[in-house]
């Protein structure tokens, strides 16, 4: 998922660099405020661990090929979201500066796409509320796959948005979006299984390492920042993609335009079935005639509320036994 | 296995380079960022304008005493991604941009070449920066201009322990291969146990490191181990000014057009 300088325009790259720098400063200040600076040696060595783990490939069943871990959710699960984000960002910076993996100007995009979307968004929203160690193997695997897949998919959405806003590649945003999300669905499942496998091993061998007091003490207050970040990111993605979908014709429309001289197919070609389907959609949709950007934002807010409500309900159910007074 | 060993070699090569001479690391960093901003802001349709930016890595490698062949070879690693994504440009942009004799070249091919060139030049600029100044020198410079201390310490810690943990991973991979009966890749279950074991070794090492650092008075900041701190000199100011002027010229004036008029 490493973005390259070649596909970014200067304004998009600079904006992403500034946003990533802001997130890094916020993470550093937060760790300092929580007096967790003594975690630096652990974070440093953990960064090196993730780097080394990325070099060890695992076999992808049935394909004959192999893959490797990214490690965002794993780091967040082991260190907490902010420390995990900072650690993954440092790995990305070293990958860029030492191994020329991803460009210098694209570093901000890569930190946001791979670091923030996994450790600051997917982990607090889809991992932490659903899983508390010790947990069964299936639960650890299921939640890891969910969080990693959604984290990588969000990253893929960001890659599409950044590429489309840059306008360097001529590949239409819609097609690029489908390509990226399709590929990252498979990668996300692999990443989730790999993350779950490591977490299960650690749970069996050294369970104390999975229950850092810091992760518990952050509680509800600690969720607020990442949740706001997610809301902003979701709105940006939804609004941006809807805007692009409305302003730039996709490949199919472009082909039709070339063939027929008009972006719309002639009305005579519309079948009775499609007319019926359109009428049914009109009757059942909440916003039958709407502006694309507005609909994108409303849709994202609805999904956000749904996911938020679902995770809140699940975490309340899970928390119930823990609230019993200890005698 | 090969990937890990290649990574160790790259790290060792990087540790060999350092800020012994030449420009101040911060000066080279600012020049690199200015170059990248100017180069990336050139429209992909203006290939001839972009071509002039290829001079920078050659000139800067010569000024800082680096082998440009190695820089050029290094820039090829990012090429497959640009080649793949850029390939859509000739497919979608079919309008003729220029004619060479009877051969019509489309806008898509021009922008495709631009994407390839952008990819190579950005990596070359990065390699000139890091090969010339070393990772440690860059971290120190960025810390002096406001990078949070926690982040720079974190970067230096990861960098320091990369070699150690990569060596640990090499040892474990070698042991696994010796008992693996020819299997190339680990199954997911084995991979989980392998990385879990690596993680436990990592934590044990981190605990030992933390105790050792605390015993030596660690206060949350990595000690400076450069005996003499490089100073910003008049040479840095002049190089920075000249570089910025050159980039502005290359960005805003189409030198190729001047040549066309002259010829």
Interface residues (C-beta under 8 A of the other chain):
Chain A: X2 X4 X5 X6 X7 X8 X9 X10 X11 X13 X14 X24 X25 X28 X29 X31 X32 X37 X38 X40 X41 X42 X43 X44 X45 X46 X47 X48 X49 X51 X52 X53 X55 X56 X57 X58 X59 X61 X66 X69 X78 X86 X87 X89 X90 X91 X93 X94 X96 X97 X98 X99 X100 X103 X104 X105 X168 X169 X170 X171 X172 X193 X194 X196 X197 X198 X200 X201 X202 X205 X206 X209 X251 X254
Chain B: X3 X4 X7 X10 X11 X14 X32 X33 X36 X37 X40 X41 X44 X74 X75 X77 X78 X81 X82 X85 X86 X88 X89 X91 X92 X93 X108 X111 X115 X116 X118 X119 X122 X123 X125 X126 X127 X129 X130 X135 X138 X148 X149 X150 X151 X153 X154 X155 X156 X157 X158 X159 X160 X161 X162 X164 X165 X166 X168 X169 X173 X184 X185 X186 X187 X188 X189 X191 X192 X193 X194 X195 X196 X197 X198 X199 X200 X202 X203 X205 X206 X209 X210 X213 X218 X220
